[in-house]
Amino acid sequence: MILPWRWREVYCAYTMRDKELVFETLEKAGIRYDYSVTGSTDPGRAREGFSGLSFQHAAELRVFVRPGDHEQALYLVRRALREAGEGE
């Protein structure tokens, strides 16, 4: 279970490429992470409908790390995404 005082969000991904890059980066650094997925199968999202929502963004993955690892994880993830050409 992801509790706000035990985990901090590092990244929100919409594509499998981003997901794999973030997971790989955190695993190489030895940083423990957890994640949650919401999407078209989520009852809350289904009730809202998909009007104006691109199918690329139909599933949302949020990646969390422990508060002590947050700054290092954020730096590593941003650097990896920038090097992959997907920087913010």
TORTIKOL-756715 format. One line per field, with one value per residue (C-alpha): residue in one letter; residue number from 1; y, x, z. Coordinates in nm, 2 decimals. Example, Ala and Ser with C-alpha at 12.3 -4.5 7.8 and 13.67 -1.06 7.14 Angstrom:
BEGIN
type	A,S
seq	1,2
y	-0.45,-0.11
x	1.23,1.37
z	0.78,0.71
***
This chain:
BEGIN
type	M,I,L,P,W,R,W,R,E,V,Y,C,A,Y,T,M,R,D,K,E,L,V,F,E,T,L,E,K,A,G,I,R,Y,D,Y,S,V,T,G,S,T,D,P,G,R,A,R,E,G,F,S,G,L,S,F,Q,H,A,A,E,L,R,V,F,V,R,P,G,D,H,E,Q,A,L,Y,L,V,R,R,A,L,R,E,A,G,E,G,E
seq	1,2,3,4,5,6,7,8,9,10,11,12,13,14,15,16,17,18,19,20,21,22,23,24,25,26,27,28,29,30,31,32,33,34,35,36,37,38,39,40,41,42,43,44,45,46,47,48,49,50,51,52,53,54,55,56,57,58,59,60,61,62,63,64,65,66,67,68,69,70,71,72,73,74,75,76,77,78,79,80,81,82,83,84,85,86,87,88
y	0.00,0.34,0.57,0.94,0.95,0.64,0.71,1.01,1.04,1.05,1.03,0.99,0.79,0.72,0.50,0.16,0.31,0.57,0.30,0.07,0.36,0.47,0.12,0.04,0.36,0.30,-0.06,0.02,0.27,0.02,0.24,0.06,0.17,0.10,0.20,0.24,0.22,0.38,0.35,0.25,-0.04,0.18,0.22,0.59,0.67,0.46,0.67,0.99,0.88,0.93,1.24,1.43,1.18,1.04,0.66,0.71,0.87,0.62,0.44,0.64,0.49,0.67,0.57,0.62,0.59,0.62,0.99,0.93,0.83,1.10,1.36,1.11,0.92,1.24,1.35,1.01,0.98,1.33,1.27,0.94,1.09,1.39,1.16,0.96,1.28,1.28,1.55,1.77
x	0.00,0.13,0.10,0.19,0.43,0.62,0.65,0.70,0.62,0.91,0.75,0.42,0.45,0.21,0.41,0.58,0.91,0.91,0.80,1.09,1.34,1.23,1.23,1.57,1.72,1.60,1.70,2.05,2.09,1.95,1.66,1.35,1.03,0.66,0.41,0.03,-0.16,-0.49,-0.64,-0.93,-1.01,-1.03,-1.39,-1.34,-1.20,-1.47,-1.74,-1.57,-1.56,-1.29,-1.41,-1.11,-0.86,-0.60,-0.56,-0.19,-0.28,-0.56,-0.33,-0.13,0.16,0.29,0.63,0.70,1.02,1.10,1.14,1.52,1.58,1.35,1.61,1.86,1.58,1.44,1.78,1.86,1.52,1.53,1.88,1.79,1.48,1.69,1.95,1.68,1.54,1.22,1.31,1.05
z	0.00,-0.09,0.21,0.16,0.46,0.35,-0.03,-0.25,-0.62,-0.86,-1.20,-1.38,-1.71,-1.99,-2.22,-2.18,-2.29,-2.01,-1.76,-1.86,-1.85,-1.51,-1.36,-1.51,-1.38,-1.02,-1.02,-1.14,-0.86,-0.60,-0.51,-0.39,-0.57,-0.59,-0.85,-0.91,-1.24,-1.32,-1.66,-1.87,-1.65,-1.34,-1.24,-1.15,-1.50,-1.68,-1.51,-1.62,-1.98,-2.24,-2.43,-2.54,-2.39,-2.62,-2.60,-2.54,-2.20,-2.11,-1.86,-1.61,-1.41,-1.10,-0.96,-0.59,-0.38,-0.01,0.12,0.19,-0.17,-0.33,-0.43,-0.57,-0.76,-0.90,-1.03,-1.18,-1.35,-1.49,-1.62,-1.78,-1.95,-2.08,-2.22,-2.39,-2.55,-2.34,-2.09,-1.93
***
